[in-house]
Amino acid sequence: MQLTHRTTGAPVTATYWMDHAWLGTHVEPGVTLDVAGGRIAGIRTGVEAPPHGATVLRGLTLPGLANTHSHAFHRALRATVQVGSGTFWTWRELMYRTAAKLTPDTYFDLARATYAEMALAGITSVGEFHYLHHAPGGTPYANPNAMGEALIAAAAEAGIRITLLDTAYLAAGFGEQPNRHQLRFSDTTAEAWAERASLLKGDDHTLIGAAVHSVRAVPADQLATVARWAEERDAPLHVHLSEQAAENDACRAAHGRTPTRLLADHGVLGPRTTGIHNTHLTEEDIALLGSSTTGTCMCPTTERDLADGIGPAAALQKAGSPLSLGSDSHAVIDLFEEARAMELNERLRTHVRGHWTAAALLRAASADGHAALGRPDAGVLEPGAPADLTTIALDSVRTAGPVPRLAAETAVFAASAADVRHTVVAGRHIVRDGRHTRIEDVPQALATAIAALHG
């Protein structure tokens, strides 16, 4: 007999049996999950053995993870930027050199491999903060969204969802024209940016959002144009915010206020908005972000790699700012590492342990991240939610030993991306037994795509 979703009537297309599942508050043994129409049709607990025909997921199954902040082409910088010393600003020069070499075809190859690496790490949705729009010198491609569409196609082939956060990047700094590297990023005005971004189309796996690169890259009198574009579409809006103290100083010199206050004054803050990093904030900034329920995306592996500093994540959340996580520059792609780094950073700063429970950190890595990407129904194992899930091994050298009821703590404080065994998106197996089902050799795909840029 063909089972159907009790609400939609859609046929059940897959059944998964999980020997342990994280149900938001606790680890539950013996759980069966039915899929219909790419969504969770039903969940049954207390199922001691796999039903006939069910796909078995051994380990701990979690909601699919959300990588809220990504720059896909930065994956080509891994290790290359670890040579020598410097600051964020010297790192940026190396980043520009890589950006200058990309074409729509090479960008597709690199992003496809990078998104496949994300799938192998249990990530089912990515927020791509996309500002590499035009050809070198700033000339638009014949298809003005060739680069953005390459990213959308790359995510589709890698099997993960994408929120393409098309980014307004118009200036080199306060009152400064784009430099020669940044000409590729600029649409010259926010109105021209909006016209081009409006041509982008979403689909079942793709949402289109917006981003303000930073207050230094979008003139103050054009911030409202970007915010209005997102508001009219009920789309997510992201912004790099106070990542560097130098940006704060320059903003005060130009406008007599902090970047957060400037964004507030121009209508950028709000529940659909997420500030990326939010590192160097005043108490007033924290209050503004919290009272407006503007989100905060922490990217600890990038923030420590670039020597940015430790942002006030605990204070932001206490003030009302939901927390999410991103791998940003992809020094590593591992949301478990991002989650524990947020907690461990706070321990180092305060000399106190236990600022977030494992449950809270998993929520930042899943449900709150998906919400920041415009998918508030995702990131939970509940009927009606997208059937996006990931399973980690509980018998690896990192995870073996703890009792199953502590599997969430094991996941956050001991597991790594290498422990991911299965990733399912819309009910379809994308990673099975640690291997990508669509891209046969992800390491080789990465090596080939990166070699093409460094050759």
C-alpha positions as CSV (number, residue, x, y, z in Angstrom):
1,M,0.0,0.0,0.0
2,Q,1.3,3.4,-1.0
3,L,1.7,5.7,2.1
4,T,0.7,9.4,1.6
5,H,1.4,12.6,3.5
6,R,-1.6,13.1,5.8
7,T,-1.8,16.8,5.0
8,T,-0.8,17.2,1.4
9,G,-1.7,13.8,0.1
10,A,1.7,13.5,-1.6
11,P,3.1,9.9,-1.7
12,V,5.8,9.0,0.7
13,T,8.9,8.7,-1.4
14,A,11.5,7.6,1.2
15,T,11.6,6.3,4.8
16,Y,14.7,6.7,7.0
17,W,15.3,4.9,10.2
18,M,17.7,6.6,12.6
19,D,19.2,4.7,15.5
20,H,19.6,8.1,17.3
21,A,18.0,11.5,16.3
22,W,18.3,14.9,17.8
23,L,14.8,16.2,18.3
24,G,15.6,19.7,19.4
25,T,15.7,19.0,23.2
26,H,17.0,15.5,23.5
27,V,18.5,12.5,21.7
28,E,15.8,9.9,20.9
29,P,16.7,6.3,20.0
30,G,14.9,4.5,17.2
31,V,13.2,7.1,15.1
32,T,11.6,6.7,11.7
33,L,11.1,9.6,9.3
34,D,8.9,9.6,6.2
35,V,9.5,11.9,3.3
36,A,6.8,13.2,0.9
37,G,7.2,16.0,-1.6
38,G,10.7,16.7,-0.3
39,R,9.3,17.4,3.2
40,I,9.1,15.4,6.4
41,A,5.7,13.7,6.3
42,G,5.9,12.1,9.7
43,I,8.2,11.0,12.5
44,R,7.7,8.0,14.8
45,T,9.7,7.3,17.9
46,G,10.2,4.1,19.8
47,V,10.9,2.1,16.6
48,E,13.5,-0.4,17.8
49,A,14.4,-1.9,14.4
50,P,14.4,-0.6,10.8
51,P,11.1,-1.1,9.1
52,H,11.1,-3.0,5.8
53,G,12.5,-0.9,3.0
54,A,13.7,1.9,5.2
55,T,17.2,3.5,4.7
56,V,19.2,3.0,7.8
57,L,21.2,6.0,9.2
58,R,23.6,4.8,11.9
59,G,24.9,7.4,14.4
60,L,23.3,10.7,15.4
61,T,21.0,12.3,12.9
62,L,20.6,16.1,13.1
63,P,18.7,18.7,11.1
64,G,20.7,19.7,8.1
65,L,23.2,22.4,8.9
66,A,23.1,26.0,7.5
67,N,26.3,27.7,6.5
68,T,25.0,31.3,6.8
69,H,28.0,33.1,5.3
70,S,30.1,31.9,2.4
71,H,32.4,33.4,-0.2
72,A,32.9,30.4,-2.4
73,F,35.9,31.6,-4.2
74,H,37.9,32.1,-1.0
75,R,38.2,28.3,-0.9
76,A,41.1,28.8,-3.3
77,L,43.0,30.8,-0.7
78,R,43.3,27.9,1.8
79,A,46.9,27.5,2.9
80,T,48.1,30.1,0.4
81,V,47.2,32.9,2.8
82,Q,48.8,31.1,5.8
83,V,52.3,31.9,4.6
84,G,54.0,34.8,6.5
85,S,52.2,37.3,8.6
86,G,50.1,40.4,8.2
87,T,46.6,41.7,8.9
88,F,43.1,41.5,7.4
89,W,44.1,44.2,4.9
90,T,47.2,42.4,3.6
91,W,45.1,39.2,3.3
92,R,42.6,41.2,1.3
93,E,45.2,41.9,-1.4
94,L,45.8,38.2,-1.9
95,M,42.0,37.7,-2.1
96,Y,41.8,40.3,-4.8
97,R,44.4,38.5,-6.9
98,T,42.3,35.3,-6.9
99,A,39.1,37.2,-7.6
100,A,40.7,38.7,-10.7
101,K,41.3,35.3,-12.3
102,L,37.8,34.0,-12.1
103,T,35.4,33.5,-15.1
104,P,31.9,32.2,-15.0
105,D,33.2,28.8,-16.0
106,T,36.0,28.6,-13.5
107,Y,33.8,30.1,-10.8
108,F,31.2,27.3,-11.5
109,D,33.9,24.6,-11.2
110,L,35.3,26.0,-7.9
111,A,31.9,26.7,-6.3
112,R,30.6,23.2,-7.3
113,A,33.5,21.6,-5.6
114,T,33.3,23.9,-2.6
115,Y,29.6,23.2,-2.2
116,A,30.2,19.5,-2.5
117,E,32.7,19.9,0.4
118,M,30.0,21.5,2.3
119,A,27.6,18.6,1.6
120,L,30.3,16.3,2.9
121,A,30.4,18.4,6.1
122,G,26.6,18.0,6.7
123,I,25.6,21.4,5.3
124,T,22.3,21.4,3.4
125,S,22.0,25.1,2.8
126,V,24.5,27.9,2.1
127,G,24.2,31.7,2.2
128,E,26.5,32.9,-0.7
129,F,27.5,36.5,-0.1
130,H,28.1,37.2,-3.8
131,Y,29.8,40.4,-5.0
132,L,32.0,39.2,-7.9
133,H,29.6,40.3,-10.6
134,H,31.4,41.6,-13.7
135,A,34.4,40.9,-15.9
136,P,37.8,42.3,-15.1
137,G,37.7,46.1,-15.4
138,G,34.0,46.2,-14.5
139,T,32.6,45.4,-17.9
140,P,29.3,43.5,-17.5
141,Y,29.0,40.1,-19.1
142,A,26.5,39.6,-21.9
143,N,24.4,37.9,-19.3
144,P,24.8,40.4,-16.4
145,N,24.2,37.7,-13.9
146,A,26.6,35.1,-15.4
147,M,28.6,34.8,-12.2
148,G,25.6,34.6,-9.9
149,E,23.9,32.0,-12.1
150,A,27.1,30.0,-12.1
151,L,26.8,29.8,-8.3
152,I,23.2,28.8,-8.5
153,A,24.0,26.0,-10.9
154,A,27.0,24.9,-8.8
155,A,24.8,24.5,-5.7
156,A,22.3,22.5,-7.7
157,E,24.9,20.1,-9.0
158,A,26.4,19.7,-5.6
159,G,22.9,19.0,-4.2
160,I,22.6,21.7,-1.6
161,R,20.2,24.7,-1.3
162,I,21.5,28.2,-1.8
163,T,20.4,31.7,-0.8
164,L,22.2,33.9,-3.2
165,L,22.8,37.1,-1.4
166,D,23.5,39.4,-4.3
167,T,25.7,42.1,-2.9
168,A,25.9,45.9,-3.5
169,Y,29.6,46.8,-3.5
170,L,30.0,50.3,-4.9
171,A,32.9,52.1,-3.3
172,A,36.4,51.4,-2.0
173,G,35.7,53.4,1.2
174,F,33.9,56.5,2.4
175,G,33.9,58.9,-0.5
176,E,36.4,56.7,-2.5
177,Q,35.8,55.3,-6.0
178,P,36.3,51.5,-6.5
179,N,40.0,50.5,-7.0
180,R,41.0,48.5,-10.0
181,H,40.3,45.2,-8.2
182,Q,36.9,46.3,-7.0
183,L,35.6,47.4,-10.5
184,R,34.5,43.8,-10.9
185,F,32.3,44.2,-7.9
186,S,30.6,47.5,-8.6
187,D,27.3,48.3,-10.4
188,T,28.2,52.0,-9.9
189,T,24.9,52.9,-8.1
190,A,22.5,51.1,-5.9
191,E,19.8,51.7,-8.5
192,A,21.9,49.9,-11.1
193,W,22.6,47.1,-8.7
194,A,18.9,46.7,-8.0
195,E,18.1,46.6,-11.7
196,R,20.6,43.8,-12.3
197,A,19.7,41.8,-9.1
198,S,16.0,41.9,-10.0
199,L,16.8,39.7,-13.0
200,L,17.9,36.8,-10.8
201,K,15.3,34.0,-10.4
202,G,14.9,31.5,-7.6
203,D,13.6,27.9,-7.7
204,D,12.9,25.0,-5.3
205,H,16.5,25.0,-4.1
206,T,17.3,28.7,-4.6
207,L,16.3,31.9,-2.8
208,I,17.5,35.3,-3.9
209,G,18.4,37.8,-1.2
210,A,20.4,41.0,-0.9
211,A,23.5,42.2,0.9
212,V,25.2,45.5,1.7
213,H,28.9,44.6,1.5
214,S,29.7,47.1,4.3
215,V,29.1,50.7,5.2
216,R,32.4,51.6,3.6
217,A,31.4,50.0,0.3
218,V,27.9,51.4,-0.1
219,P,27.4,55.2,0.3
220,A,25.1,56.1,3.1
221,D,22.6,57.8,0.8
222,Q,22.2,54.5,-1.2
223,L,21.7,52.1,1.8
224,A,18.0,52.6,1.8
225,T,17.7,51.5,-1.9
226,V,19.2,48.1,-1.0
227,A,17.1,47.8,2.1
228,R,13.9,48.7,0.2
229,W,14.7,46.1,-2.6
230,A,14.9,43.4,0.1
231,E,11.8,44.6,1.9
232,E,9.7,44.6,-1.2
233,R,10.6,40.9,-1.8
234,D,10.5,39.9,1.8
235,A,14.0,38.7,1.2
236,P,16.9,38.2,3.6
237,L,19.4,41.1,3.8
238,H,22.9,40.6,5.1
239,V,25.8,43.0,5.8
240,H,29.4,42.8,6.9
241,L,29.3,44.8,10.2
242,S,32.2,46.2,12.3
243,E,34.6,43.3,11.4
244,Q,37.5,45.7,11.7
245,A,38.1,48.5,14.2
246,A,39.5,50.6,11.3
247,E,36.1,50.5,9.6
248,N,34.5,51.9,12.8
249,D,37.0,54.7,13.0
250,A,36.5,55.6,9.3
251,C,32.7,55.6,9.7
252,R,32.9,57.9,12.7
253,A,35.2,60.2,10.8
254,A,32.9,60.3,7.8
255,H,29.5,60.3,9.5
256,G,30.0,61.0,13.2
257,R,28.4,57.6,14.2
258,T,29.2,53.9,14.3
259,P,28.4,51.6,11.4
260,T,25.5,50.1,13.4
261,R,23.9,53.4,14.1
262,L,24.4,54.4,10.4
263,L,22.6,51.3,9.3
264,A,19.8,51.9,11.8
265,D,19.4,55.5,10.6
266,H,18.9,54.3,7.0
267,G,16.5,51.5,7.7
268,V,18.8,48.5,7.2
269,L,18.3,46.8,10.5
270,G,15.4,44.5,11.3
271,P,14.3,40.8,11.6
272,R,15.1,39.9,8.0
273,T,18.6,41.4,8.4
274,T,21.8,39.6,9.6
275,G,25.0,41.3,10.5
276,I,28.1,39.3,9.7
277,H,30.8,39.3,12.4
278,N,29.4,42.1,14.5
279,T,32.8,42.1,16.2
280,H,33.8,45.7,17.4
281,L,30.5,47.0,18.9
282,T,29.6,49.5,21.5
283,E,26.9,48.9,24.1
284,E,24.6,51.1,22.1
285,D,25.3,49.0,19.0
286,I,24.4,45.8,20.8
287,A,21.2,47.4,22.0
288,L,20.3,48.6,18.5
289,L,20.9,45.1,17.0
290,G,19.0,43.3,19.8
291,S,16.0,45.6,20.0
292,S,15.5,45.4,16.2
293,T,16.0,41.6,16.3
294,T,18.7,41.9,13.7
295,G,20.6,38.6,13.5
296,T,24.3,38.0,14.1
297,C,26.3,35.5,12.1
298,M,29.5,34.6,13.8
299,C,32.3,33.1,11.7
300,P,34.9,32.1,14.4
301,T,37.3,30.2,12.2
302,T,37.6,33.1,9.8
303,E,37.6,35.7,12.5
304,R,40.5,34.1,14.3
305,D,42.3,33.3,11.0
306,L,42.2,37.0,10.0
307,A,42.9,38.2,13.6
308,D,39.7,40.1,13.6
309,G,38.9,39.7,17.3
310,I,36.1,38.0,19.3
311,G,32.7,39.4,18.9
312,P,30.2,39.8,21.8
313,A,28.0,36.9,20.8
314,A,26.6,36.2,24.2
315,A,25.7,39.9,24.8
316,L,24.1,40.1,21.4
317,Q,21.9,37.1,21.9
318,K,20.9,38.3,25.4
319,A,19.9,41.6,23.8
320,G,17.7,39.8,21.3
321,S,19.9,39.1,18.3
322,P,19.5,35.5,17.0
323,L,22.8,33.8,16.4
324,S,23.9,31.8,13.3
325,L,27.2,30.5,12.0
326,G,29.2,30.6,8.8
327,S,32.5,29.4,7.4
328,D,33.1,32.6,5.5
329,S,36.6,32.4,4.0
330,H,36.6,28.6,4.3
331,A,39.9,28.4,6.2
332,V,38.0,25.2,7.2
333,I,34.5,24.1,6.3
334,D,33.2,22.6,9.5
335,L,30.1,23.9,11.3
336,F,30.8,21.8,14.3
337,E,34.1,23.6,14.7
338,E,32.3,27.0,14.2
339,A,29.8,26.1,16.9
340,R,32.3,25.0,19.6
341,A,34.6,27.9,18.6
342,M,31.9,30.4,19.5
343,E,31.6,28.9,23.0
344,L,35.3,28.4,23.5
345,N,36.1,31.9,22.4
346,E,33.7,33.2,24.9
347,R,35.3,31.1,27.6
348,L,38.7,32.5,26.7
349,R,37.4,36.0,26.9
350,T,35.4,35.7,30.2
351,H,37.3,32.9,32.0
352,V,33.9,31.3,32.5
353,R,32.6,28.0,31.0
354,G,29.2,27.1,29.6
355,H,27.7,30.1,27.9
356,W,25.6,28.0,25.5
357,T,24.3,24.5,25.8
358,A,24.9,22.0,23.0
359,A,21.3,22.4,22.1
360,A,21.7,26.2,21.7
361,L,24.8,25.8,19.6
362,L,23.1,23.2,17.4
363,R,20.2,25.6,16.9
364,A,22.6,28.3,15.8
365,A,24.1,25.8,13.3
366,S,20.8,24.8,12.0
367,A,17.4,26.4,12.6
368,D,18.5,29.9,13.3
369,G,20.9,29.7,10.3
370,H,18.2,28.6,8.0
371,A,15.9,31.4,9.2
372,A,18.7,33.9,8.5
373,L,18.7,32.5,4.9
374,G,15.0,33.0,4.4
375,R,14.0,29.4,5.3
376,P,12.3,29.7,8.8
377,D,10.6,26.3,8.4
378,A,14.0,24.4,8.0
379,G,16.5,23.2,10.5
380,V,14.2,21.0,12.6
381,L,13.2,17.3,12.4
382,E,9.4,17.9,12.5
383,P,6.5,17.1,10.2
384,G,6.2,19.7,7.5
385,A,9.8,20.8,7.6
386,P,12.1,20.3,4.6
387,A,13.5,16.8,4.7
388,D,17.1,18.0,5.1
389,L,19.2,16.1,7.6
390,T,22.8,15.0,8.4
391,T,24.1,12.0,10.3
392,I,27.4,11.9,12.2
393,A,29.2,8.7,13.3
394,L,29.2,7.9,17.0
395,D,31.9,5.3,16.6
396,S,34.9,7.3,15.2
397,V,38.0,8.0,17.2
398,R,36.6,11.4,18.0
399,T,33.1,10.4,19.0
400,A,33.4,6.9,20.4
401,G,32.9,6.4,24.2
402,P,30.2,8.9,25.4
403,V,26.8,7.4,26.1
404,P,24.2,8.1,23.4
405,R,22.1,10.5,25.5
406,L,25.2,12.8,25.4
407,A,25.4,12.6,21.6
408,A,24.6,16.3,21.1
409,E,27.5,17.3,23.4
410,T,29.6,14.8,21.5
411,A,28.6,16.4,18.2
412,V,29.4,20.0,19.3
413,F,32.4,19.5,21.4
414,A,34.2,16.5,19.8
415,A,32.9,15.8,16.3
416,S,34.2,17.3,13.1
417,A,33.1,17.4,9.5
418,A,35.1,14.2,8.9
419,D,32.5,12.4,11.1
420,V,29.6,13.1,8.7
421,R,28.3,9.9,7.2
422,H,25.1,11.0,5.5
423,T,23.6,14.2,4.1
424,V,20.0,14.2,2.8
425,V,18.4,17.2,1.0
426,A,14.7,17.3,0.2
427,G,14.6,13.6,1.1
428,R,17.4,12.7,-1.4
429,H,20.7,11.1,-0.3
430,I,23.5,13.6,-1.3
431,V,26.2,12.1,0.8
432,R,26.0,8.3,1.6
433,D,28.4,6.6,3.8
434,G,30.8,9.5,3.6
435,R,30.8,9.7,-0.2
436,H,29.2,12.3,-2.4
437,T,26.6,10.6,-4.6
438,R,26.8,13.2,-7.5
439,I,30.5,14.1,-7.6
440,E,32.6,11.1,-7.6
441,D,35.9,12.6,-6.4
442,V,35.4,15.9,-4.5
443,P,39.1,16.3,-3.5
444,Q,40.1,16.0,-7.1
445,A,37.4,18.4,-8.2
446,L,38.7,20.9,-5.6
447,A,42.3,20.4,-6.7
448,T,41.6,20.8,-10.4
449,A,39.4,23.9,-9.9
450,I,42.0,25.6,-7.7
451,A,45.0,24.6,-9.9
452,A,43.2,26.3,-12.8
453,L,43.4,29.6,-10.9
454,H,47.0,29.3,-9.6
455,G,48.4,28.0,-12.9
